[in-house]
């Protein structure tokens, strides 16, 4: 089965929206430092671009959480692959994710991070698929709400491919 990628959101649309989110985060965290926690691997592209557009002091950390494997649907089984390097106690933490889908992974992750004593804990995602939600997750900053399509690009992958696309595309499978 062959696949092809159709553009859903252009590079220009994504860049413009990331600037808007960066502006809002800068206002919301005025006078504070924000500690960005990137959910690897997909969130790395978004977090790097977002961090460049935030005007308040920023610190960064990374964690890897898996619930997909090589498929196109979340397995529902959450696994911590790489934990944070720094404690969160007393920090204003903003979790940066590429996409919120079923909500299972983020719900688990946010509960776990909340137990580590941050001063505040918020969630920022580039893409949100509310139609797929099975667990309620409060998203504080959303780039785009998208329909239930399998998307790639800007860090999102299909079996480790297409992460480097500078736009958001939909994977179409041809028989």
JOHU-V440415 format. One record per residue. N is the residue number from 1. RES is the residue in one letter. SS is DSSP state (a for helix, b for strand, c for the rest). BURIAL is I if it has 9 or more other ideal C-beta (glycine too) atoms within 8 Angstrom, else O. D_LAST is the distance of its C-alpha to the last C-alpha in Angstrom with 1 decimal. Layout:
# JOHU-V440415
n res ss burial d_last
N RES SS BURIAL D_LAST
N RES SS BURIAL D_LAST
This chain:
# JOHU-V440415
n res ss burial d_last
1 X c O 5.3
2 X b O 6.7
3 X b I 8.6
4 X b O 11.2
5 X b I 14.5
6 X b O 16.2
7 X b O 20.0
8 X b I 21.4
9 X b I 24.9
10 X c O 26.5
11 X a O 28.7
12 X a O 31.7
13 X a O 30.9
14 X a I 30.5
15 X a I 33.7
16 X a O 35.7
17 X a I 34.8
18 X a I 35.7
19 X a I 39.0
20 X a O 39.7
21 X a I 39.0
22 X a I 41.2
23 X a I 44.0
24 X a I 43.9
25 X a I 43.9
26 X a I 46.8
27 X a O 48.8
28 X a O 48.1
29 X c I 49.2
30 X c O 52.1
31 X c O 54.9
32 X c O 52.7
33 X c I 50.5
34 X b I 46.9
35 X b I 45.3
36 X b I 41.5
37 X b I 39.5
38 X b I 36.1
39 X b I 33.3
40 X b I 31.6
41 X c O 29.4
42 X c I 27.6
43 X a I 30.8
44 X a I 32.5
45 X a I 31.3
46 X a I 32.3
47 X a I 35.6
48 X a O 36.7
49 X a I 36.2
50 X a I 37.8
51 X a I 40.8
52 X a O 41.6
53 X c I 42.0
54 X c I 44.2
55 X c O 47.9
56 X c I 49.5
57 X c O 49.8
58 X b I 46.6
59 X b I 46.2
60 X b I 42.9
61 X b I 41.6
62 X b I 38.3
63 X b I 36.7
64 X b I 33.5
65 X b I 32.1
66 X b O 28.8
67 X c I 26.9
68 X c I 23.3
69 X c O 22.9
70 X c O 19.4
71 X c O 17.5
72 X c O 16.7
73 X c O 19.4
74 X c I 23.1
75 X c O 24.5
76 X c O 27.8
77 X c O 29.7
78 X c I 31.6
79 X b O 32.9
80 X b O 35.3
81 X b O 34.4
82 X b O 37.0
83 X c O 39.9
84 X c I 42.0
85 X c O 44.7
86 X c O 47.2
87 X c O 48.7
88 X c I 48.0
89 X c O 51.3
90 X c O 52.8
91 X c I 50.0
92 X b I 48.2
93 X b I 44.6
94 X b I 41.5
95 X b I 38.2
96 X b I 35.6
97 X b I 31.9
98 X b I 28.7
99 X b I 27.2
100 X b I 28.6
101 X c I 26.0
102 X c I 27.2
103 X c I 30.6
104 X a I 31.1
105 X a I 31.3
106 X a I 33.5
107 X a I 35.7
108 X a I 36.5
109 X a I 37.0
110 X a I 39.3
111 X a O 41.4
112 X a O 41.8
113 X a I 42.8
114 X a O 45.1
115 X c O 47.1
116 X c I 47.9
117 X c O 50.2
118 X c I 48.9
119 X c O 51.1
120 X b O 48.0
121 X b I 44.3
122 X b I 41.7
123 X b I 38.0
124 X b I 36.2
125 X b I 32.5
126 X b I 30.5
127 X b I 27.8
128 X b I 28.3
129 X c I 25.9
130 X a O 28.5
131 X a O 26.2
132 X a O 25.1
133 X c I 28.7
134 X c O 30.0
135 X c I 33.1
136 X c O 35.3
137 X c I 35.7
138 X c O 38.0
139 X c I 36.4
140 X c O 39.3
141 X b I 37.5
142 X b I 34.1
143 X b I 32.4
144 X b I 29.8
145 X b O 28.6
146 X c I 24.9
147 X c O 22.6
148 X c O 20.4
149 X c O 17.6
150 X c O 16.6
151 X b I 18.7
152 X b I 19.6
153 X b I 22.3
154 X c I 26.1
155 X c I 26.1
156 X b I 23.1
157 X c I 20.5
158 X b I 17.2
159 X c O 18.4
160 X c O 21.3
161 X b O 19.4
162 X c I 19.9
163 X c I 23.3
164 X c O 25.1
165 X c I 23.5
166 X c O 26.5
167 X c I 24.7
168 X b I 22.7
169 X b I 19.0
170 X b I 16.2
171 X b I 13.1
172 X b O 9.9
173 X b O 6.6
174 X b O 3.8
175 X c O 0.0
